Amino acid sequence: MLRYINYIIGAAFAFVLLIALWGTASELITNPPKATAEEEFHLEPEPLALHSDGPFGTYDYRQVQRGFQVYKEVCSACHSLKQVAFRDLEKIGYSEAQVKAIAAGWQIEQPDVNKDTGEPATRPNVASDRFPLPFANDVAARAANNNAIPPDLSLMAKAREGGPAYIHSLLTGYTDPKTFTHDGKSLAKEFPDFTVPTGLHFNPYFPNLNIAMPPPLTQDGQVQYQDGTRATVDQMSKDVSAFLMWTAEPNLAKRHATGFGAVIFLLIFTGLTFGAYRNIWRGIKH
């Protein structure tokens, strides 16, 4: 008897769930939710061709060095590179002496402790140090950036969908929401109540369209490249995207070479195995 009561209770519970599901589904069909500005006007990153693309990609170290210069002169004031050490720059073509000079001349020093007093202090960077944080802690970072914490850029090219293309599109995508259009639709006409909150900046490549970071690259020539390359906003954006791809995947060329060698080995091994099989079982029915 108790078993039947449990069956009845379960059936009643399932019936109630079906009624609720039907009500929700019918409401969505008859009165679908309105699309939001984020859904209608968020853009996917524009394609970006880099030397590191593809299964045989390698880095253009001249471009990576230019990207490091952009990071050093523009981005490092807010964004950290916690996973990168100064000596890693030797991998992109800097000499040991140059790396030591870069580390020693870095504006932000390493936190340390005064051996005599035990009080907090700083010391100049050395090649083995990782890039120092631009802010002492999250509280200081928020205070300097309208309550937003600038993300670490070490793995940014791997952490965001689109990778370097996303970074490049974001850096060059700042625009005026009042005049922004997409697929023939005007943001101002489709969503007249859309506003950019105080302290934020409109960027259609950012998921919610409003980003705390102001445009970091605002004019051509903002960085004077040492190799003579014309430093347009687009060029600087490409170069720093290439640099951040390297920080996220510094061993990419070696990994590609290893993978290619492994494929060649497997092809040869497969051929030898098949040949041995044919030789051993030749003339034997099986």
C-alpha positions as CSV (number, residue, x, y, z in Angstrom):
1,M,0.0,0.0,0.0
2,L,2.8,2.4,0.9
3,R,4.5,1.7,-2.4
4,Y,1.4,2.8,-4.3
5,I,1.1,6.0,-2.3
6,N,4.7,6.8,-3.2
7,Y,3.9,6.1,-6.9
8,I,0.9,8.5,-6.7
9,I,3.0,11.2,-5.0
10,G,5.8,10.9,-7.6
11,A,3.3,11.0,-10.4
12,A,1.7,14.1,-9.0
13,F,5.1,15.8,-8.6
14,A,6.0,15.0,-12.2
15,F,2.7,16.3,-13.4
16,V,3.3,19.6,-11.6
17,L,6.7,19.9,-13.2
18,L,5.3,19.2,-16.6
19,I,2.7,21.9,-16.1
20,A,5.4,24.4,-15.0
21,L,7.6,23.4,-18.0
22,W,4.7,23.8,-20.4
23,G,3.8,27.2,-18.9
24,T,7.4,28.4,-19.3
25,A,7.7,27.1,-22.8
26,S,4.4,28.6,-24.0
27,E,5.4,32.0,-22.4
28,L,8.7,32.0,-24.3
29,I,6.9,31.1,-27.6
30,T,4.1,33.7,-27.2
31,N,6.1,36.4,-25.5
32,P,9.8,35.9,-26.3
33,P,12.3,38.1,-24.4
34,K,13.6,41.2,-26.1
35,A,17.1,41.1,-27.4
36,T,19.6,43.2,-25.4
37,A,22.1,45.7,-26.8
38,E,24.9,43.2,-25.9
39,E,23.3,40.5,-28.0
40,E,22.7,42.7,-31.0
41,F,25.8,44.8,-31.1
42,H,28.6,42.7,-29.6
43,L,31.2,42.0,-32.3
44,E,33.4,39.0,-32.8
45,P,37.1,39.8,-33.2
46,E,38.4,40.7,-36.7
47,P,40.8,38.2,-38.2
48,L,44.4,38.9,-37.5
49,A,47.3,37.2,-39.4
50,L,50.4,36.6,-37.3
51,H,53.6,34.6,-38.1
52,S,52.7,32.4,-35.1
53,D,49.4,31.2,-36.8
54,G,49.0,27.7,-38.1
55,P,50.7,24.4,-37.3
56,F,54.0,25.6,-38.6
57,G,53.9,29.1,-37.1
58,T,56.9,30.8,-35.6
59,Y,57.4,34.2,-34.1
60,D,58.5,37.3,-35.9
61,Y,60.9,38.4,-33.1
62,R,61.2,41.9,-34.5
63,Q,57.5,42.3,-34.2
64,V,57.5,40.7,-30.7
65,Q,60.2,43.2,-29.6
66,R,58.1,46.1,-30.9
67,G,55.2,44.6,-29.0
68,F,57.3,44.5,-25.8
69,Q,58.2,48.2,-26.4
70,V,54.4,49.0,-26.6
71,Y,53.8,47.0,-23.4
72,K,56.7,48.7,-21.6
73,E,55.8,52.3,-22.6
74,V,52.0,52.0,-22.5
75,C,50.6,48.9,-20.8
76,S,52.9,48.3,-17.9
77,A,51.7,51.3,-16.0
78,C,48.5,49.3,-15.2
79,H,48.9,45.6,-16.3
80,S,51.3,43.1,-14.8
81,L,53.2,40.2,-16.4
82,K,53.4,37.9,-13.4
83,Q,54.4,34.8,-15.3
84,V,57.3,36.4,-17.3
85,A,60.8,37.0,-16.0
86,F,63.2,39.6,-17.4
87,R,65.6,37.0,-18.6
88,D,62.9,35.4,-20.7
89,L,63.4,38.4,-23.1
90,E,66.6,36.7,-24.3
91,K,64.3,34.3,-26.1
92,I,63.0,37.1,-28.4
93,G,66.4,38.4,-29.4
94,Y,67.7,40.6,-26.6
95,S,71.2,40.1,-25.4
96,E,72.1,39.3,-21.8
97,A,73.5,42.8,-21.4
98,Q,70.3,44.3,-22.8
99,V,68.1,42.3,-20.5
100,K,70.1,43.4,-17.5
101,A,69.8,47.0,-18.6
102,I,66.0,46.6,-19.1
103,A,65.6,45.0,-15.6
104,A,67.8,47.6,-13.9
105,G,66.0,50.5,-15.6
106,W,62.5,49.3,-15.0
107,Q,60.5,52.0,-13.3
108,I,58.9,49.8,-10.7
109,E,61.3,48.0,-8.3
110,Q,61.0,44.7,-6.6
111,P,59.5,44.7,-3.1
112,D,62.1,43.8,-0.4
113,V,62.8,44.1,3.3
114,N,65.4,46.4,4.8
115,K,67.8,44.1,6.5
116,D,68.7,46.7,9.2
117,T,65.3,47.8,10.2
118,G,63.0,45.0,9.0
119,E,60.8,47.6,7.3
120,P,59.4,47.2,3.8
121,A,61.7,48.4,1.1
122,T,62.4,48.0,-2.6
123,R,65.4,47.0,-4.7
124,P,66.3,47.3,-8.4
125,N,65.2,44.5,-10.6
126,V,67.7,41.8,-11.8
127,A,67.4,39.6,-14.8
128,S,66.1,36.6,-12.8
129,D,63.1,38.6,-11.4
130,R,59.7,38.4,-12.8
131,F,58.1,41.7,-13.9
132,P,57.0,43.6,-10.8
133,L,53.4,44.4,-10.1
134,P,52.4,47.9,-11.0
135,F,50.3,48.2,-7.8
136,A,51.1,47.1,-4.3
137,N,47.7,45.3,-3.9
138,D,44.2,45.0,-5.2
139,V,43.0,48.0,-3.1
140,A,45.6,50.3,-4.7
141,A,44.7,48.9,-8.1
142,R,41.1,49.7,-7.6
143,A,41.8,53.1,-6.3
144,A,43.8,54.0,-9.4
145,N,41.4,52.5,-11.9
146,N,37.8,53.5,-11.0
147,N,37.3,50.4,-8.8
148,A,38.5,48.0,-11.5
149,I,41.5,45.7,-11.2
150,P,43.5,45.6,-14.5
151,P,44.0,41.9,-15.4
152,D,47.4,40.3,-15.7
153,L,48.4,40.0,-19.3
154,S,50.8,37.0,-19.1
155,L,48.2,34.5,-20.4
156,M,45.7,36.9,-21.9
157,A,46.2,35.7,-25.5
158,K,45.2,32.2,-24.4
159,A,42.5,33.2,-21.8
160,R,40.3,35.1,-24.2
161,E,38.4,33.6,-27.1
162,G,40.0,34.8,-30.3
163,G,43.4,35.2,-28.6
164,P,45.6,37.9,-30.3
165,A,42.7,38.8,-32.7
166,Y,40.6,39.7,-29.7
167,I,43.3,41.9,-28.2
168,H,43.9,43.7,-31.5
169,S,40.2,44.3,-32.1
170,L,39.7,45.5,-28.5
171,L,42.5,48.0,-28.7
172,T,41.3,49.4,-32.0
173,G,37.6,49.1,-31.3
174,Y,36.8,52.1,-29.2
175,T,34.1,54.2,-30.8
176,D,31.2,56.5,-30.2
177,P,28.0,54.7,-29.3
178,K,25.9,57.5,-30.6
179,T,27.2,56.8,-34.2
180,F,27.9,53.1,-33.9
181,T,26.2,50.9,-36.5
182,H,26.3,47.1,-37.2
183,D,24.6,45.2,-40.0
184,G,22.8,48.4,-41.0
185,K,21.4,48.9,-37.5
186,S,22.1,51.9,-35.4
187,L,22.7,51.4,-31.7
188,A,21.2,54.8,-30.8
189,K,18.0,54.0,-32.8
190,E,17.6,50.4,-31.7
191,F,18.3,51.1,-28.0
192,P,17.6,54.8,-27.4
193,D,18.0,54.3,-23.6
194,F,21.5,52.8,-24.0
195,T,24.1,54.8,-22.0
196,V,27.7,54.3,-21.1
197,P,28.1,54.4,-17.3
198,T,30.4,57.0,-15.8
199,G,34.0,55.8,-15.8
200,L,33.4,53.2,-18.5
201,H,34.1,53.3,-22.2
202,F,32.1,51.9,-25.2
203,N,33.8,49.1,-27.0
204,P,31.7,46.6,-29.1
205,Y,34.3,43.9,-28.9
206,F,34.0,43.8,-25.1
207,P,31.2,41.3,-24.0
208,N,29.0,43.8,-22.3
209,L,30.0,46.7,-24.6
210,N,31.4,48.9,-21.7
211,I,34.9,48.5,-20.5
212,A,36.7,50.2,-17.6
213,M,40.0,50.6,-19.5
214,P,40.2,53.9,-21.4
215,P,41.7,53.7,-24.9
216,P,45.4,53.0,-24.3
217,L,46.5,53.6,-27.9
218,T,45.1,57.0,-29.0
219,Q,47.3,58.3,-31.7
220,D,49.9,57.4,-34.3
221,G,53.5,57.8,-33.1
222,Q,52.6,57.2,-29.5
223,V,55.6,54.9,-29.4
224,Q,58.8,55.5,-31.3
225,Y,59.9,52.2,-32.7
226,Q,63.7,51.7,-32.6
227,D,63.6,49.7,-35.9
228,G,62.0,52.6,-37.8
229,T,58.6,50.9,-38.3
230,R,55.7,53.5,-38.6
231,A,53.9,53.3,-35.3
232,T,50.2,53.6,-36.3
233,V,47.6,52.7,-33.8
234,D,46.8,49.6,-35.9
235,Q,50.5,48.6,-36.1
236,M,51.0,49.1,-32.3
237,S,47.9,47.0,-31.6
238,K,49.2,44.2,-33.8
239,D,52.6,44.2,-32.3
240,V,51.5,44.1,-28.7
241,S,49.1,41.3,-29.6
242,A,52.0,39.4,-31.0
243,F,54.0,40.0,-27.9
244,L,51.2,38.8,-25.6
245,M,50.8,35.7,-27.8
246,W,54.5,35.1,-27.0
247,T,54.1,35.6,-23.3
248,A,51.2,33.1,-23.3
249,E,53.0,30.6,-25.5
250,P,56.8,31.2,-25.4
251,N,57.7,27.7,-26.6
252,L,55.3,27.7,-29.5
253,A,58.0,27.2,-32.2
254,K,59.7,24.4,-30.2
255,R,56.3,22.7,-29.7
256,H,55.4,22.9,-33.4
257,A,58.8,21.4,-34.3
258,T,58.4,18.6,-31.7
259,G,54.9,17.9,-33.0
260,F,56.1,17.8,-36.6
261,G,58.9,15.4,-35.7
262,A,56.5,13.2,-33.8
263,V,54.2,13.0,-36.8
264,I,57.1,12.1,-39.1
265,F,58.2,9.4,-36.6
266,L,54.7,7.9,-36.4
267,L,54.4,7.8,-40.2
268,I,57.8,6.0,-40.6
269,F,56.9,3.7,-37.7
270,T,53.6,2.8,-39.3
271,G,55.2,2.1,-42.6
272,L,57.8,-0.2,-41.0
273,T,55.2,-1.9,-38.9
274,F,53.0,-2.6,-42.0
275,G,56.1,-3.8,-43.9
276,A,57.0,-6.2,-41.1
277,Y,53.4,-7.5,-40.9
278,R,53.4,-8.2,-44.7
279,N,56.7,-9.9,-44.5
280,I,55.9,-12.2,-41.6
281,W,52.5,-13.2,-42.7
282,R,53.3,-13.4,-46.5
283,G,51.9,-16.5,-48.0
284,I,50.0,-17.5,-44.9
285,K,46.2,-17.5,-45.0
286,H,44.7,-15.7,-42.1
